[in-house]
Every structure is written in C-alpha cells, then in structure tokens.
Amino acid sequence: MTTTEKDPARMDAPTPRATTAHGSMPGSSAPGSPPARPLTNSLTAGKLPRNTPLWVLLGSVALVGIVFLLIDIADEASSFNWAGTAFFGTVLFCVAIFALSFFVEGLRKAKDRLVTALVSAAFVLALLPLVSLISTTVINGLPAFLTPTFFTESQRNIVGAGGGALHAIVGTLLITGVATLISVPIGLLAAIYLTEYGRGRLARGITFFVDVMTGIPSIVAGLFAYAFFSLIFNDPGIRFGFGGAVALSVLMIPVVVRSSEEMLKLVPNELREAAFALGVPKWLTILKVVLPTSLAGIVTGIMISIARVIGETAPLLIISGFTASMNYDLFSERMMTLPVFVYTQYANQGADFQAYIDRAWAGALTLILIVMLLNGLARLIARFFSPKLGR
C-alpha cells in the first residue's frame, strides 16, 4: 500500500476519547462514585456587592441624623445640625465599611476600602464650609438682592430701608479692572523673564522678593499706597480710587508672576527647539508658541489673582475710603467698593438695623456672583484660545 492510499479499517475506527483515571469521561461521574462538585469562581467569592459602600453611607448618615433629630426634639430651642450629621455620618461610614469589609473580604481589601472612604470623606468635608457659606449668603442676601433699587441706586441720603449698592459695584469693577491692567503686563513679563531669560543672582533675587510679596498682609499694601501718594501729592488726607488700584496691584503681581511662571515651565522644550530649528527668533517663539500653549493656565492664574484681591477690605478702606454717593472718577475723591460697603453696612447700623444687615448680605452675594462670573469667563477664554491638540 502506498502512502497516498488510506486504510478503510482505520477510517471507520472511532477516534479514542480522553478518559479519566477511572476510565470515565471528564465532567461525568463514574458508576458508584459521588456526584461531581459544581465549579465556583474564586474571583467573586468573599466579595461585597457593588453598591454596598453607597448603602452603608446612606445608613450611617440616616442613623446619625436620627440621633440629631432626637436631640433637636428634646431641645426645642436648637435647630437640626446638618453639618454635624454630615460629619459624624461620614466618620461612622468609614468605621462601618472597614469593619464590614474586614469580616467579608479580609484585611487587605478592608484597608483599601478604608483609604478610599477617607479620601472621599475628606472631599465631602472640604465642601461643607463652601456649601454652608454659599447657602447662608444666598438665604440671607436674596431678599435685599431682589429689590428693584439694589442695582439702580446708591446710598446717598438713605438712613433706613431702601437704596442700593450701585456705587459700590461700579467702584469695585473700576478699581479691580485698573489693578488688573497694571498687574497682568508686569507679572506676565516678569514670569517670561524668569522662565526664558533669567539666570544668575538677578533671577534668584526676583524670585525671592516675589515669594516674600506673596505673603505680605493686605493692609501693608494699603499703607504702602497711602504713604506713596501722600508723599507725592503732599496730602495726608488723600483718598481716591486709583490709589486702591495700586494697592491691589501690589497684591496681584506676585500671584500672577508665580502662576504664569509655573505654566510657562510646563511648555515642552521640544516646541521651543522646533521653532529655533526653523529659524524663528526667540521673542517670536515666545509670542507664537510658548504663550499660546500655556494660555489656559495663565488665564486661570490671572483669575485666581483677581479673586484674591476683589474681596480685600483693609487696603481699600485706607486709601480709597468710603462714600454713599456715585463716583466714576478714579483720580478724584473717595470711591466705594463692595467689600467696604459690606463692612460699613454691618459696622454702622442705623435705627432700622435689619435693613443694614440685609444690604450687607446682599453685597456679599453680589461679590460672590462677580467672582463666579469671572471664573466662568476665564474658562471660556481658555477653551476657545488654547491650542487644539486633537483633530
């Protein structure tokens, strides 16, 4: 028989199948032997259900809430403690999830869940002051904020209820705007020098003084502006809006320098080297490559600096003063700002003290909304003007 021919006997013979040691097929039980045990997945054994942390958190908060509710019922003079409920409920959740995971999943997984719970709890606890501040400001400031005259009138000749904060809003926008115009070019150019050109003692000295200026008290900036303009104009009682802008710029410049410097350092050197390889001069590389690449971070840093100074009271109270009348001239007479407006309304209450307190809360709410608006505008600028990396 040749190698190409096939044996019919071999073709008809059944293919032998693998058998176990007892001569039975895998997965089947041999005669007289006990039935095969069902297969189990070891990856899912001893594991908590997926939504267990959520239910444990809700149960912990509910249990602590019941305790505080009973305390509130027993003491009619007190109100329900929402902050205490959230805090102690979160603490109870961390303890409960660790204990439950320890008995079900073991020590290693319990430690992992405990750390995750602690990180989440830290995030929630960090939000509590912010939520409490915003909710308290909205609740107390909304009645006066919604009055028709709050944004259309000043406090001139107002000794009780009525009037508005138009003069303070205009003063805040003017002074902060001029301070931004002063601070951003100086701070950005200083950051470019430190990142692209600065070497040696001069760069180290600038960095040192910028760090020192970052931590100076705000009232020192107000005293500096007051002493500076008093010496120039020889007027010990000088008060005007431009002096407040200069005082705020002293506080803004170091923040702009540090934030812009860090953003410029994040630009990869490969982009600069590619531009240099094409024969582009250094100043044009900074203008066309480095600045557009870091624009989003620079704008964010500028907004942080504005939010840092827009609520300052002490320097503006010293150099800008306060008034109840409108003033659009930054170089003449006193000018009111929203932080000083809030302070004076609370500190100098008249016979109708509730109206003064309501106006103070409304001024604080207006200041928060202005900061939120500026941050939203910064995000839009960063989104539309930053380089598009994808197609």
Backbone hydrogen bonds in HBPLUS format (Angstrom, degrees):
<---DONOR---> <-ACCEPTOR-->    atom                        ^
c    i                          cat <-CA-CA->   ^        H-A-AA   ^      H-
h    n   atom  resd res      DA  || num        DHA   H-A  angle D-A-AA Bond
n    s   type  num  typ     dist DA aas  dist angle  dist       angle   num
A0005-GLU N   A0002-THR O   3.38 MM   3  5.57 149.9  2.48 100.1 108.0     1
A0010-ARG N   A0007-ASP O   3.11 MM   3  5.34 121.0  2.47 101.9 115.8     2
A0011-MET N   A0007-ASP O   3.08 MM   4  6.39 150.5  2.17 150.5 159.4     3
A0012-ASP N   A0008-PRO O   3.06 MM   4  6.24 150.9  2.15 149.0 154.9     4
A0013-ALA N   A0009-ALA O   3.19 MM   4  6.27 127.1  2.49 135.3 147.8     5
A0020-THR N   A0024-SER O   2.62 MM   4  5.27 157.9  1.67 156.0 164.0     6
A0023-GLY N   A0020-THR O   3.00 MM   3  5.09 159.7  2.04 106.2 111.7     7
A0028-SER N   A0025-MET O   3.24 MM   3  5.68 160.8  2.28 130.2 131.7     8
A0033-SER N   A0030-ALA O   3.04 MM   3  5.43 165.2  2.07 133.1 134.3     9
A0044-THR N   A0041-ASN O   3.34 MM   3  5.90 147.3  2.45 111.7 118.3    10
A0052-THR N   A0049-PRO O   3.31 MM   3  5.50 164.3  2.33 111.8 113.1    11
A0055-TRP N   A0051-ASN O   3.18 MM   4  6.46 165.8  2.20 157.3 160.8    12
A0056-VAL N   A0052-THR O   2.89 MM   4  6.05 158.7  1.93 158.9 165.5    13
A0057-LEU N   A0053-PRO O   2.91 MM   4  6.04 155.2  1.97 144.6 151.2    14
A0058-LEU N   A0054-LEU O   2.95 MM   4  6.23 166.6  1.97 153.0 156.2    15
A0059-GLY N   A0055-TRP O   2.89 MM   4  6.00 158.0  1.94 144.0 150.7    16
A0060-SER N   A0056-VAL O   2.87 MM   4  6.02 153.5  1.94 145.2 152.4    17
A0061-VAL N   A0057-LEU O   2.97 MM   4  6.20 168.7  1.98 156.8 159.1    18
A0062-ALA N   A0058-LEU O   2.91 MM   4  6.00 157.4  1.96 145.0 152.1    19
A0063-LEU N   A0059-GLY O   2.89 MM   4  6.02 157.5  1.94 145.5 151.4    20
A0064-VAL N   A0060-SER O   3.02 MM   4  6.23 168.9  2.03 152.2 155.0    21
A0065-GLY N   A0061-VAL O   2.80 MM   4  5.89 151.1  1.89 143.5 152.9    22
A0066-ILE N   A0062-ALA O   2.93 MM   4  6.16 146.5  2.04 145.1 152.9    23
A0067-VAL N   A0063-LEU O   3.19 MM   4  6.54 153.6  2.26 144.3 150.9    24
A0068-PHE N   A0064-VAL O   3.01 MM   4  6.35 164.1  2.04 155.1 158.3    25
A0069-LEU N   A0065-GLY O   2.84 MM   4  5.97 144.8  1.97 141.6 152.2    26
A0070-LEU N   A0066-ILE O   2.95 MM   4  6.20 153.0  2.03 147.3 153.3    27
A0071-ILE N   A0067-VAL O   3.06 MM   4  6.39 152.7  2.13 145.3 153.1    28
A0072-ASP N   A0068-PHE O   2.89 MM   4  6.09 150.4  1.98 141.8 150.1    29
A0073-ILE N   A0069-LEU O   2.91 MM   4  6.18 150.7  2.00 145.8 153.4    30
A0074-ALA N   A0070-LEU O   2.96 MM   4  6.18 154.2  2.02 144.9 151.8    31
A0075-ASP N   A0071-ILE O   2.95 MM   4  6.13 153.8  2.02 146.7 153.5    32
A0078-SER N   A0075-ASP O   3.28 MM   3  5.83 151.9  2.36 112.8 119.5    33
A0085-THR N   A0081-ASN O   3.10 MM   4  6.21 149.1  2.20 136.1 144.7    34
A0086-ALA N   A0082-TRP O   3.00 MM   4  6.28 161.9  2.03 152.5 156.2    35
A0087-PHE N   A0083-ALA O   2.95 MM   4  6.14 162.3  1.98 151.2 156.5    36
A0088-PHE N   A0084-GLY O   2.95 MM   4  5.91 164.6  1.97 150.9 153.3    37
A0089-GLY N   A0085-THR O   2.90 MM   4  5.60 143.1  2.04 134.8 146.0    38
A0090-THR N   A0086-ALA O   3.07 MM   4  6.03 147.2  2.18 134.4 142.0    39
A0091-VAL N   A0087-PHE O   3.05 MM   4  6.42 154.1  2.12 147.8 155.2    40
A0092-LEU N   A0088-PHE O   2.93 MM   4  6.08 163.4  1.96 145.3 149.7    41
A0093-PHE N   A0089-GLY O   2.97 MM   4  6.11 145.6  2.09 137.1 146.8    42
A0094-CYS N   A0090-THR O   3.09 MM   4  6.40 153.9  2.16 147.0 152.3    43
A0095-VAL N   A0091-VAL O   3.20 MM   4  6.55 160.7  2.24 151.5 155.9    44
A0096-ALA N   A0092-LEU O   2.91 MM   4  6.04 163.8  1.93 151.0 156.1    45
A0097-ILE N   A0093-PHE O   2.90 MM   4  5.94 167.7  1.91 153.9 156.9    46
A0098-PHE N   A0094-CYS O   3.24 MM   4  6.24 152.0  2.33 137.2 144.4    47
A0099-ALA N   A0095-VAL O   3.06 MM   4  6.27 166.2  2.08 150.6 154.3    48
A0100-LEU N   A0096-ALA O   2.92 MM   4  6.02 169.0  1.93 153.5 157.0    49
A0101-SER N   A0097-ILE O   3.02 MM   4  5.93 159.7  2.07 137.5 143.6    50
A0102-PHE N   A0098-PHE O   2.89 MM   4  5.96 146.8  2.01 143.9 153.5    51
A0103-PHE N   A0099-ALA O   3.18 MM   4  6.42 159.2  2.23 151.7 154.7    52
A0104-VAL N   A0100-LEU O   3.21 MM   4  6.30 139.0  2.39 139.8 150.6    53
A0105-GLU N   A0101-SER O   2.69 MM   4  5.16 151.3  1.77 136.7 147.0    54
A0106-GLY N   A0101-SER O   3.14 MM   5  6.51 125.2  2.45 147.2 154.1    55
A0110-ALA N   A0106-GLY O   3.08 MM   4  6.14 146.5  2.20 141.2 151.5    56
A0111-LYS N   A0107-LEU O   2.93 MM   4  6.16 152.7  2.00 150.9 156.3    57
A0112-ASP N   A0108-ARG O   3.20 MM   4  6.51 155.2  2.26 142.6 149.3    58
A0113-ARG N   A0109-LYS O   2.95 MM   4  6.22 161.8  1.98 150.3 154.7    59
A0114-LEU N   A0110-ALA O   2.89 MM   4  6.06 148.9  1.99 143.6 152.8    60
A0115-VAL N   A0111-LYS O   2.99 MM   4  6.23 163.6  2.02 152.6 155.4    61
A0116-THR N   A0112-ASP O   3.05 MM   4  6.26 163.2  2.07 149.0 154.0    62
A0117-ALA N   A0113-ARG O   2.87 MM   4  6.02 155.6  1.93 143.7 150.7    63
A0118-LEU N   A0114-LEU O   2.85 MM   4  6.11 151.5  1.94 148.0 156.1    64
A0119-VAL N   A0115-VAL O   2.95 MM   4  6.21 159.7  2.00 152.6 157.2    65
A0120-SER N   A0116-THR O   3.02 MM   4  6.22 164.7  2.04 149.0 153.4    66
A0121-ALA N   A0117-ALA O   2.79 MM   4  5.90 152.2  1.86 143.3 152.0    67
A0122-ALA N   A0118-LEU O   2.86 MM   4  6.04 152.0  1.94 145.2 152.3    68
A0123-PHE N   A0119-VAL O   3.09 MM   4  6.39 153.2  2.16 145.3 152.0    69
A0124-VAL N   A0120-SER O   3.00 MM   4  6.32 158.7  2.05 148.8 154.3    70
A0125-LEU N   A0121-ALA O   2.84 MM   4  6.02 164.5  1.86 153.3 157.8    71
A0126-ALA N   A0122-ALA O   2.93 MM   4  6.03 145.1  2.05 140.7 149.9    72
A0127-LEU N   A0123-PHE O   3.17 MM   4  6.42 137.0  2.37 138.5 149.0    73
A0127-LEU N   A0124-VAL O   3.10 MM   3  5.16 129.3  2.36  95.9 109.4    74
A0128-LEU N   A0124-VAL O   3.16 MM   4  6.46 131.4  2.41 141.8 154.6    75
A0131-VAL N   A0127-LEU O   2.84 MM   4  6.03 169.6  1.85 167.4 170.3    76
A0132-SER N   A0128-LEU O   2.85 MM   4  5.94 162.1  1.89 153.8 159.5    77
A0133-LEU N   A0129-PRO O   2.83 MM   4  5.92 157.7  1.87 145.3 151.6    78
A0134-ILE N   A0130-LEU O   2.97 MM   4  6.15 171.9  1.97 154.4 156.3    79
A0135-SER N   A0131-VAL O   2.93 MM   4  5.95 166.3  1.94 148.5 153.2    80
A0136-THR N   A0132-SER O   2.95 MM   4  5.95 160.4  1.99 144.8 150.7    81
A0137-THR N   A0133-LEU O   2.97 MM   4  6.10 161.0  2.01 148.4 153.9    82
A0138-VAL N   A0134-ILE O   2.90 MM   4  6.06 160.6  1.94 151.4 156.9    83
A0139-ILE N   A0135-SER O   2.96 MM   4  6.05 164.8  1.98 148.4 152.8    84
A0140-ASN N   A0136-THR O   3.03 MM   4  6.10 165.7  2.05 148.3 152.3    85
A0141-GLY N   A0137-THR O   2.80 MM   4  5.58 146.4  1.91 141.5 151.2    86
A0142-LEU N   A0138-VAL O   3.03 MM   4  5.45 141.1  2.18 139.0 142.9    87
A0145-PHE N   A0141-GLY O   2.96 MM   4  5.92 146.6  2.07 148.0 158.7    88
A0146-LEU N   A0142-LEU O   3.02 MM   4  6.02 145.9  2.14 152.3 156.1    89
A0147-THR N   A0144-ALA O   3.29 MM   3  5.31 161.1  2.33 101.5 107.0    90
A0150-PHE N   A0147-THR O   3.36 MM   3  5.73 165.9  2.38 114.1 118.1    91
A0152-THR N   A0149-THR O   3.33 MM   3  5.02 156.8  2.39  95.8 102.5    92
A0153-GLU N   A0149-THR O   3.14 MM   4  5.50 140.5  2.30 146.6 144.0    93
A0165-ALA N   A0150-PHE O   2.81 MM  15  5.58 161.7  1.84 145.2 144.6    94
A0166-LEU N   A0153-GLU O   3.12 MM  13  5.54 164.6  2.14 148.5 143.6    95
A0164-GLY N   A0154-SER O   3.37 MM  10  4.82 153.1  2.45 100.8 107.7    96
A0158-ILE N   A0155-GLN O   3.24 MM   3  5.25 156.2  2.30 127.3 121.2    97
A0169-ILE N   A0165-ALA O   2.95 MM   4  6.19 158.4  2.00 156.3 162.4    98
A0170-VAL N   A0166-LEU O   2.99 MM   4  6.14 170.3  2.00 155.7 157.9    99
A0171-GLY N   A0167-HIS O   3.07 MM   4  6.11 156.9  2.13 135.5 142.5   100
A0172-THR N   A0168-ALA O   2.92 MM   4  6.07 156.9  1.98 145.5 151.5   101
A0173-LEU N   A0169-ILE O   3.05 MM   4  6.27 165.2  2.07 152.3 155.8   102
A0174-LEU N   A0170-VAL O   2.97 MM   4  6.13 163.6  2.00 153.2 157.8   103
A0175-ILE N   A0171-GLY O   2.96 MM   4  5.98 172.1  1.97 152.2 154.7   104
A0176-THR N   A0172-THR O   2.95 MM   4  5.84 162.0  1.98 145.4 151.4   105
A0177-GLY N   A0173-LEU O   2.91 MM   4  5.75 149.7  2.00 135.0 144.3   106
A0178-VAL N   A0174-LEU O   3.00 MM   4  6.19 164.0  2.03 151.7 155.0   107
A0179-ALA N   A0175-ILE O   2.96 MM   4  6.12 157.7  2.01 146.4 153.4   108
A0180-THR N   A0176-THR O   2.92 MM   4  6.10 147.8  2.02 143.0 151.4   109
A0181-LEU N   A0177-GLY O   2.98 MM   4  6.29 154.2  2.05 145.8 152.8   110
A0182-ILE N   A0178-VAL O   3.00 MM   4  6.27 142.3  2.15 145.2 155.1   111
A0183-SER N   A0179-ALA O   2.92 MM   4  6.02 160.5  1.96 147.1 152.7   112
A0184-VAL N   A0180-THR O   2.98 MM   4  5.75 171.6  1.99 150.5 153.2   113
A0187-GLY N   A0183-SER O   2.76 MM   4  5.75 169.1  1.77 161.3 165.2   114
A0188-LEU N   A0184-VAL O   2.86 MM   4  5.77 163.7  1.88 152.1 157.1   115
A0189-LEU N   A0185-PRO O   2.97 MM   4  5.96 164.4  2.00 146.4 151.2   116
A0190-ALA N   A0186-ILE O   2.97 MM   4  6.09 153.8  2.04 145.9 153.6   117
A0191-ALA N   A0187-GLY O   2.97 MM   4  6.15 151.7  2.06 142.2 149.9   118
A0192-ILE N   A0188-LEU O   2.93 MM   4  6.22 154.8  1.99 148.3 155.1   119
A0193-TYR N   A0189-LEU O   2.97 MM   4  6.19 156.0  2.03 144.7 151.0   120
A0194-LEU N   A0190-ALA O   2.99 MM   4  6.24 163.3  2.02 149.2 153.3   121
A0195-THR N   A0191-ALA O   2.98 MM   4  6.09 148.6  2.08 144.8 153.3   122
A0196-GLU N   A0192-ILE O   2.82 MM   4  5.68 168.1  1.84 151.6 155.8   123
A0197-TYR N   A0193-TYR O   2.97 MM   4  4.92 143.4  2.10 123.2 134.4   124
A0198-GLY N   A0193-TYR O   2.45 MM   5  5.34 157.3  1.50 167.7 161.4   125
A0204-ARG N   A0200-GLY O   3.22 MM   4  6.49 161.6  2.26 147.9 153.5   126
A0205-GLY N   A0201-ARG O   2.75 MM   4  5.92 154.2  1.82 151.4 159.0   127
A0206-ILE N   A0202-LEU O   2.95 MM   4  6.20 159.8  1.99 151.2 156.0   128
A0207-THR N   A0203-ALA O   3.01 MM   4  6.20 165.1  2.03 149.7 153.7   129
A0208-PHE N   A0204-ARG O   2.97 MM   4  6.14 153.4  2.04 143.8 151.1   130
A0209-PHE N   A0205-GLY O   3.01 MM   4  6.28 166.0  2.03 154.1 156.6   131
A0210-VAL N   A0206-ILE O   2.92 MM   4  6.08 152.7  1.99 151.0 159.1   132
A0211-ASP N   A0207-THR O   3.04 MM   4  6.22 157.4  2.09 145.3 150.9   133
A0212-VAL N   A0208-PHE O   3.00 MM   4  6.32 150.0  2.10 144.6 153.5   134
A0213-MET N   A0209-PHE O   2.88 MM   4  6.06 159.7  1.92 146.7 151.9   135
A0214-THR N   A0210-VAL O   3.04 MM   4  6.24 136.5  2.24 141.3 152.3   136
A0215-GLY N   A0212-VAL O   3.23 MM   3  5.71 141.9  2.38 108.3 117.0   137
A0216-ILE N   A0213-MET O   3.46 MM   3  5.36 168.2  2.47 101.6 105.0   138
A0220-VAL N   A0217-PRO O   3.15 MM   3  5.55 138.9  2.33 106.1 116.5   139
A0221-ALA N   A0218-SER O   3.10 MM   3  5.29 123.9  2.43  99.6 112.9   140
A0222-GLY N   A0218-SER O   3.24 MM   4  6.68 151.4  2.33 145.6 153.2   141
A0223-LEU N   A0219-ILE O   2.92 MM   4  6.20 156.9  1.97 147.9 153.9   142
A0224-PHE N   A0220-VAL O   2.87 MM   4  6.06 152.5  1.94 145.6 153.4   143
A0225-ALA N   A0221-ALA O   3.04 MM   4  6.27 165.3  2.06 148.8 151.8   144
A0226-TYR N   A0222-GLY O   2.96 MM   4  6.13 160.0  2.00 147.7 153.8   145
A0227-ALA N   A0223-LEU O   2.88 MM   4  6.02 167.5  1.90 150.8 154.1   146
A0228-PHE N   A0224-PHE O   2.87 MM   4  5.97 157.4  1.93 149.9 156.9   147
A0229-PHE N   A0225-ALA O   3.05 MM   4  6.18 174.2  2.05 152.3 153.3   148
A0230-SER N   A0226-TYR O   2.91 MM   4  5.90 145.4  2.03 143.0 153.6   149
A0231-LEU N   A0227-ALA O   3.08 MM   4  6.15 154.4  2.15 142.2 147.4   150
A0232-ILE N   A0228-PHE O   3.13 MM   4  6.39 153.1  2.20 142.2 150.0   151
A0233-PHE N   A0229-PHE O   3.00 MM   4  5.95 172.6  2.01 146.2 148.5   152
A0234-ASN N   A0230-SER O   2.79 MM   4  5.21 116.8  2.19 128.5 142.1   153
A0235-ASP N   A0230-SER O   3.27 MM   5  5.04 135.7  2.47 122.9 133.9   154
A0238-ILE N   A0235-ASP O   3.31 MM   3  5.48 147.4  2.42 122.1 117.9   155
A0240-PHE N   A0319-ILE O   3.10 MM  79  6.55 141.3  2.26 151.2 154.4   156
A0244-GLY N   A0241-GLY O   2.99 MM   3  5.17 122.1  2.33 100.1 114.7   157
A0245-ALA N   A0241-GLY O   3.08 MM   4  6.51 147.5  2.19 147.0 156.6   158
A0242-PHE N   A0330-LEU O   2.76 MM  88  5.06 150.9  1.85 149.2 139.6   159
A0246-VAL N   A0242-PHE O   2.99 MM   4  6.32 153.9  2.05 150.0 156.3   160
A0247-ALA N   A0243-GLY O   3.00 MM   4  6.26 156.0  2.06 144.5 151.2   161
A0248-LEU N   A0244-GLY O   2.96 MM   4  6.18 157.7  2.01 147.9 153.5   162
A0249-SER N   A0245-ALA O   2.92 MM   4  6.10 147.4  2.02 142.6 152.1   163
A0250-VAL N   A0246-VAL O   3.12 MM   4  6.41 142.9  2.26 144.8 153.2   164
A0251-LEU N   A0248-LEU O   3.05 MM   3  5.18 126.2  2.35  97.6 111.3   165
A0252-MET N   A0248-LEU O   2.90 MM   4  6.17 139.5  2.07 143.5 156.2   166
A0253-ILE N   A0249-SER O   2.96 MM   4  5.86 166.5  1.98 152.8 153.3   167
A0255-VAL N   A0252-MET O   3.11 MM   3  5.44 119.2  2.49 107.5 122.3   168
A0256-VAL N   A0252-MET O   3.01 MM   4  6.25 161.0  2.04 160.9 167.1   169
A0257-VAL N   A0253-ILE O   2.91 MM   4  6.10 162.3  1.94 158.8 163.9   170
A0258-ARG N   A0254-PRO O   3.04 MM   4  6.14 172.2  2.05 148.3 150.2   171
A0259-SER N   A0255-VAL O   3.06 MM   4  6.09 169.5  2.07 149.7 153.1   172
A0260-SER N   A0256-VAL O   2.95 MM   4  5.83 161.8  1.98 145.7 151.8   173
A0261-GLU N   A0257-VAL O   2.90 MM   4  5.90 154.8  1.96 145.8 153.5   174
A0262-GLU N   A0258-ARG O   3.10 MM   4  6.29 159.6  2.14 147.1 151.6   175
A0263-MET N   A0259-SER O   3.13 MM   4  6.37 155.1  2.19 145.0 151.7   176
A0264-LEU N   A0260-SER O   2.92 MM   4  6.12 157.2  1.98 151.5 157.4   177
A0265-LYS N   A0261-GLU O   3.04 MM   4  6.23 146.7  2.15 144.4 153.1   178
A0266-LEU N   A0263-MET O   3.19 MM   3  5.27 138.9  2.37  96.7 107.9   179
A0267-VAL N   A0264-LEU O   3.29 MM   3  5.59 158.9  2.34 105.6 111.7   180
A0271-LEU N   A0268-PRO O   3.22 MM   3  5.82 142.9  2.37 110.4 117.7   181
A0273-GLU N   A0269-ASN O   2.89 MM   4  6.18 165.8  1.91 157.7 161.8   182
A0274-ALA N   A0270-GLU O   2.87 MM   4  5.99 150.5  1.96 142.8 150.5   183
A0275-ALA N   A0271-LEU O   3.16 MM   4  6.37 154.9  2.22 142.4 148.3   184
A0276-PHE N   A0272-ARG O   2.91 MM   4  6.23 158.1  1.96 152.0 158.6   185
A0277-ALA N   A0273-GLU O   2.88 MM   4  6.03 149.0  1.98 143.3 151.7   186
A0278-LEU N   A0274-ALA O   3.26 MM   4  6.52 133.2  2.50 135.2 145.8   187
A0278-LEU N   A0275-ALA O   3.16 MM   3  5.23 134.4  2.38  96.5 108.6   188
A0280-VAL N   A0275-ALA O   3.11 MM   5  5.51 159.7  2.15 155.5 149.6   189
A0279-GLY N   A0276-PHE O   2.99 MM   3  5.13 160.0  2.03 107.2 112.5   190
A0285-THR N   A0281-PRO O   2.95 MM   4  6.21 146.2  2.07 147.4 158.0   191
A0286-ILE N   A0282-LYS O   2.96 MM   4  6.26 156.5  2.02 152.6 157.9   192
A0287-LEU N   A0283-TRP O   3.07 MM   4  6.23 154.3  2.13 138.2 145.5   193
A0288-LYS N   A0284-LEU O   2.82 MM   4  5.83 160.8  1.86 148.8 153.3   194
A0289-VAL N   A0285-THR O   2.83 MM   4  5.22 146.6  1.94 136.2 143.9   195
A0290-VAL N   A0285-THR O   3.08 MM   5  6.50 157.5  2.13 146.2 153.3   196
A0291-LEU N   A0286-ILE O   2.97 MM   5  5.95 166.4  1.99 157.8 159.6   197
A0293-THR N   A0289-VAL O   3.22 MM   4  6.16 151.7  2.31 139.6 147.5   198
A0294-SER N   A0290-VAL O   3.15 MM   4  6.37 150.7  2.24 150.0 157.4   199
A0295-LEU N   A0292-PRO O   3.45 MM   3  4.99 167.6  2.46  97.3  99.6   200
A0298-ILE N   A0294-SER O   3.05 MM   4  6.22 157.7  2.10 154.5 161.6   201
A0299-VAL N   A0295-LEU O   2.92 MM   4  6.08 167.1  1.94 158.1 160.4   202
A0300-THR N   A0296-ALA O   3.10 MM   4  6.29 156.4  2.15 143.2 150.0   203
A0301-GLY N   A0297-GLY O   2.96 MM   4  6.19 156.1  2.02 145.4 151.6   204
A0302-ILE N   A0298-ILE O   2.96 MM   4  6.27 150.6  2.04 148.2 156.4   205
A0303-MET N   A0299-VAL O   2.97 MM   4  6.25 156.8  2.03 149.9 155.8   206
A0304-ILE N   A0300-THR O   2.96 MM   4  6.24 149.5  2.05 146.2 155.0   207
A0305-SER N   A0301-GLY O   3.01 MM   4  6.27 152.3  2.08 143.2 150.4   208
A0306-ILE N   A0302-ILE O   2.95 MM   4  6.28 152.5  2.02 147.8 155.4   209
A0307-ALA N   A0303-MET O   2.90 MM   4  6.13 164.1  1.92 149.1 153.4   210
A0308-ARG N   A0304-ILE O   2.89 MM   4  6.05 133.3  2.11 136.8 150.2   211
A0309-VAL N   A0305-SER O   3.25 MM   4  6.53 139.5  2.43 141.9 149.7   212
A0309-VAL N   A0306-ILE O   3.16 MM   3  5.41 130.6  2.42 101.4 112.9   213
A0310-ILE N   A0306-ILE O   2.90 MM   4  5.85 147.9  2.00 158.7 167.1   214
A0312-GLU N   A0309-VAL O   3.11 MM   3  5.27 170.5  2.12 113.4 115.4   215
A0317-LEU N   A0313-THR O   2.85 MM   4  5.95 149.8  1.94 155.8 165.6   216
A0318-ILE N   A0314-ALA O   3.15 MM   4  6.34 143.0  2.29 147.7 156.5   217
A0319-ILE N   A0315-PRO O   3.12 MM   4  6.30 171.3  2.12 153.4 154.4   218
A0320-SER N   A0316-LEU O   2.87 MM   4  4.91 138.0  2.05 122.0 135.3   219
A0321-GLY N   A0316-LEU O   2.96 MM   5  6.36 128.9  2.23 154.1 164.6   220
A0335-MET N   A0320-SER O   3.19 MM  15  5.66 161.1  2.23 143.8 149.6   221
A0341-PHE N   A0337-THR O   2.78 MM   4  5.95 149.2  1.87 151.3 161.9   222
A0342-VAL N   A0338-LEU O   2.92 MM   4  6.15 159.4  1.96 155.8 159.1   223
A0343-TYR N   A0339-PRO O   3.05 MM   4  6.30 158.5  2.10 144.0 150.1   224
A0344-THR N   A0340-VAL O   2.85 MM   4  6.03 170.1  1.86 155.4 157.6   225
A0345-GLN N   A0341-PHE O   2.96 MM   4  6.01 157.5  2.02 147.1 153.5   226
A0346-TYR N   A0342-VAL O   3.16 MM   4  6.27 150.4  2.26 142.0 149.1   227
A0347-ALA N   A0343-TYR O   2.82 MM   4  5.93 159.0  1.86 153.2 160.1   228
A0348-ASN N   A0344-THR O   2.89 MM   4  5.49 156.6  1.94 139.8 145.2   229
A0355-ALA N   A0352-ASP O   3.21 MM   3  5.82 133.8  2.44 112.3 122.2   230
A0357-ILE N   A0353-PHE O   3.04 MM   4  6.37 160.4  2.08 153.6 158.9   231
A0358-ASP N   A0354-GLN O   2.88 MM   4  6.06 160.2  1.92 148.6 154.3   232
A0359-ARG N   A0355-ALA O   3.04 MM   4  6.21 155.1  2.11 141.5 147.8   233
A0360-ALA N   A0356-TYR O   2.98 MM   4  6.24 147.2  2.09 143.8 153.0   234
A0361-TRP N   A0357-ILE O   3.03 MM   4  6.36 160.5  2.07 154.0 157.8   235
A0362-ALA N   A0358-ASP O   2.96 MM   4  6.16 156.0  2.01 146.2 153.5   236
A0363-GLY N   A0359-ARG O   2.89 MM   4  6.07 150.5  1.98 143.5 150.9   237
A0364-ALA N   A0360-ALA O   3.04 MM   4  6.35 153.4  2.12 146.1 153.0   238
A0365-LEU N   A0361-TRP O   2.94 MM   4  6.22 155.7  2.00 148.4 155.1   239
A0366-THR N   A0362-ALA O   2.94 MM   4  6.17 154.4  2.00 145.5 152.4   240
A0367-LEU N   A0363-GLY O   3.01 MM   4  6.25 152.5  2.09 144.0 151.2   241
A0368-ILE N   A0364-ALA O   3.05 MM   4  6.34 155.7  2.11 148.3 154.2   242
A0369-LEU N   A0365-LEU O   3.01 MM   4  6.26 159.1  2.05 149.5 155.1   243
A0370-ILE N   A0366-THR O   2.98 MM   4  6.22 151.0  2.07 147.0 154.5   244
A0371-VAL N   A0367-LEU O   3.13 MM   4  6.40 159.8  2.18 147.8 152.4   245
A0372-MET N   A0368-ILE O   2.96 MM   4  6.23 158.5  2.01 150.0 156.2   246
A0373-LEU N   A0369-LEU O   2.87 MM   4  6.04 153.2  1.95 144.7 152.2   247
A0374-LEU N   A0370-ILE O   2.94 MM   4  6.20 156.8  2.00 149.0 154.9   248
A0375-ASN N   A0371-VAL O   3.01 MM   4  6.24 155.8  2.07 148.1 154.4   249
A0376-GLY N   A0372-MET O   2.97 MM   4  6.19 155.4  2.03 146.7 153.3   250
A0377-LEU N   A0373-LEU O   2.92 MM   4  6.16 154.3  1.99 147.0 154.2   251
A0378-ALA N   A0374-LEU O   2.91 MM   4  6.14 150.1  2.00 143.2 151.6   252
A0379-ARG N   A0375-ASN O   3.05 MM   4  6.31 152.5  2.12 145.0 151.5   253
A0380-LEU N   A0376-GLY O   3.12 MM   4  6.41 153.4  2.19 144.4 151.2   254
A0381-ILE N   A0377-LEU O   2.97 MM   4  6.24 160.6  2.01 150.9 156.0   255
A0382-ALA N   A0378-ALA O   2.91 MM   4  6.10 164.8  1.93 150.8 155.1   256
A0383-ARG N   A0379-ARG O   2.92 MM   4  6.03 143.6  2.06 139.7 149.8   257
A0384-PHE N   A0380-LEU O   3.00 MM   4  6.18 158.4  2.05 152.9 157.0   258
A0385-PHE N   A0381-ILE O   3.00 MM   4  5.88 155.1  2.07 151.9 157.7   259
A0386-SER N   A0382-ALA O   3.25 MM   4  5.47 137.1  2.45 124.6 130.4   260
